[in-house]
Amino acid sequence: MSPKELLYIEDALGHTQQIKKVCSDFSNQVGDTELSNFLSEIAKKQQNTFDRFYNLL
């Protein structure tokens, strides 16, 4: 794997983790239960995406 490809993968993993963190944080702050559950589900899916992508390495 080239250094450029590795940097791309690191960026993608970092973005996935950032999206997960933002959704999780907002989920804990929002008062609407339905919206909170929706954001929690997005956070879980982002973690699953991260795990699957990381395991490919």
Secondary structure, DSSP 8 states (H G I E B T S, - for coil): --HHHHHHHHHHHHHHHHHHHHHHHHHHH-S-HHHHHHHHHHHHHHHHHHHHHHHH-
